[in-house]
Amino acid sequence: MVQFGTMKAGLGAAVAVVVALSAGAGAADIRDLTGSVAYREKIALPQGALVEVRLLDVSKMDVAATLLASQTLRPAGQVPVDYRLSYDDGMVLDSGRYAVSALIRVGDQVLWRSTTVHPALTRGAPAQVDIMLEKMVESQSGALSGSNWRVVELASRSVQSEKPPELRFGTDGRVSGTSGCNQFTGSYTQSGEVLSFGNMAVTRMACIGNLGAQETAFFDALSKVSGVGLRAGQTVLVDHDGAVVMQLAAP
């Protein structure tokens, strides 16, 4: 069951989403996680900016995070912006790991986002989490269309291989390349800093040893990509929470 509610009290228009227990599991015990969202730059929020905050279950390292609650705010003023996430306490286990992420966007363009983990609720983590966002910088070349890249880092690990993964972004919305072992082709969509991939067709050559491990890490990272930007002057692909999953370099 998904519950919708409207929040006021100086926060501007806001919509909170709570992911509750399935039917038959008993009445939900709804609790609140509060905090604020801010950034370091001494500049005003642009007109039309939206602040998105999410509570995630990150207990399983090799599985995509599960969304427990989210809120989208249209701030009435400037940062810091206060938030209140209502969540079902029955979905939070003492042994679990939970985190809060946030971003600020105008339309599809993400201007600021959290790039570090902000623990919450369990294992000594607080029920009030203040989030400091990092400003996103668009790629100097703008769109990826028509560009070729070599992958030099996967999941924070340098790629040390004679056959590194490669990506080729066509001008027709098609992407192709190699994992270092198998070839792949598929589709991609980019709007500003937002990037998504469609289904991929992959050849089926057996990959063993280091190349096999590299291929697994590459396609796992590719499945998590939701954005592109610059970090320390390097082009990177990031997941929804702003974490770098892949660093690219010119071939």
N, C-alpha and C positions, 0 to 999 in steps of 0.2 A: 504494500500500500504506500502510495506517495501522498504526503500531506503538503498543502500549500498554505502560506500565510503571508500577510503584509506587515512589515515593520515600519515604525515611524520614529518618533522621539529624536528628531534632528538628523536622522541618517539619510533623509531623502527617500525617494521611492525604492523599495527593496522587496525582493521575493525570496523567501527561504524555502528550501526543499529538504524534507526529512525522509530518509529511506527507512521504513519501519519493518518489523518482523512480519513474516508471512501470515496469512489468515490462519486462525486456530492456534497460534502460539501464545495467546493471552494478551492482556492489555499492555500497551507500550508504556514504559517509564521514560518520558521525554525529559531530557536535561539540556542545559545550555552550555556551550563553549563560547567564551567571549574574547575580545582582544581588539587590536587596531592594525591598520595597514598604512604604511608610510614609505617614503623614499627620501634619499639624502639630498637630491638636487633642490636648489632654491628656486624652483619654478612652479608656476601654478598648474593645476590640473586643466587640461584642455577642455573646451566645450564638448559636451556629449560623451565625456569619459564614463566608463562603467568599471566598477570594482567587483571582481569575482573572487570568492573565498570558498575553499573546499576542505572538508574533513575526510581523510583517506585512511583506510586500513592498509598498512604497508607491512603486515606481519610476514608475508611470504616473499622472499627475495626474488624468486624466479617467476613470480606470477604478477600480472598487472594489478596495481592497487585497486581496491574496492571503494567506491564512493559511498560514504555514510550520510553526508549532508552537504548542501551547497547553498550559497546565497549570492545574489547579484544586486549590487547597490548602485544607485545613481546619486552620487554625493551632492548634498546641498551646499557644501563648503569645500575647504581644502583639506589636504592631509594634515594630521592622521585622520583616517576614516574608521570609525568604530563599527564592529560587526558583532552579530550574535547568531551562532549556528545552533539549531535545535536538533538533537540526535536521540536515537533510541538507545538507552543504556543497555538494553538486552543484547545489542550487537557488539558491545565492547567487553572484551575479556581481559582479566588482569595480566594474563601471559602474552597478550597481543601488543603490537606496536602500531601507533597511530600518529598521523602528522597532519599539519595544516599547510595548505599552499594558497597562493593568491596571485592575481595579476590585475593590471589596469589596461584597458583597451579602449580604442575608439573604432567602432565598426569591427572589422576583422584584424586590424593592426594592433599588436600587443606592444605597448610602450614601456611598461615595467612588469617584472614578474619575479617571484621568489626563485632563487637558484640554490638554496640550501635547505636541508630538512629542518622543519620546525616541529619537534615532538610535542605530543599532547596526551593528556589523560592518564596514561599508565606509566609504570616503571619510573616513578618520581617526576614525570613530566606534568606541567601545570594544566589547569582548566581555563587559564587565561593566557593567550598567546599573542604577543605583539610581533608583527611580521615586517621586516625591512626588505623592500624590493630593490632589484637591480635594473637599471635602465637598459633597455634593449637597443642595439644599434643595427640598422639594416646593412645588408651586404653592400659594399661599395659598387658592385656591378649591377645592383638592383635584382631583377628577376634571374632565376637560375637557368631560364630557357636558353638553349644553345651553348651550355657550358659543360666542361669535362672536369672530373675530380678524381683524385686518388685518396683513399681513406688512410689516414696516418695515426688515428687513435680510435679505439673502440672501448666503450665503458671505462674510460679513464686509464686505459692501458695502451701503450705505444704499440703500433703494428710493426713487428720485426719480421718481415717476410719478403722473399724474392718475388712473390706473387700477391701483392696487396689487393684488397677489394677496390673496384673502380665503379664510378657512376657517370653516366652520360645523359644529360637532360636535353631532349630534343625540343625543337620549336613547335612541335605538333602535340605537346602534352604527353609524349611517350618518354619513358625512362628505361635505360638498359645498362648493362654492365656485367661485371663478374664478381663473384665472391672470392676470387683467387683460385677457385676450383671449377665451379659450375657457372654457366652463363644465365642471365635472367633478363626478362623484359616485362614491362607493365606500363601503367599510367601514373601520372602525378598531377596535382593541382596546387598552384601557389597563388596566394593573395596577400601581398605585402610580406609579412614575416610568418604567415600561416602556411604550412606545407603539409600535404597529405599524399599518401601513395595508395593506388588501387591494388587489385589482385595482381600477383606476379606469376609468370610462367617461368619455370626453372628447369634446366637440363638435369639429367639424373646420373651423372658420372659419380662413381664412388669416391669419396674424399676421406682419406685416412690421416692419422697423426695430427700434426699441427695445422695442416690445411683444413682438416675436418673440423677442428675446434674453432678455427678462424671463421669458417663458413657459418657455423652455428651462432657464434657471437655476432656476426654481421647481420644475418637475417633477423635475429632477435632484436638488435638495435634498430633495424629498418622498420620493424613493426611498431616501434614506440614513437617514431618521429612525428611531431606535430608542428614544428617550426624551424626556422633558419635565422641565423644572425651572426654577429661577430663577437668573439671573446678574445681579448688581448691581441687583437689584430688578425685572428684566425677565423675562417669560416667554419661554423659548427651547425650541426643539426641537433635539436633539443626535443625533449618530450613535453607533455602538457604542463608539467611542473617546472619547466625551465632547466632541468638537469641536462647536461651535455651527454648525448649518447654516441656521437660520432664527430670527429674533427676531420676536416678536409683540407687538401692542398692541391695546387695545380699539378697536373701530371708531368 
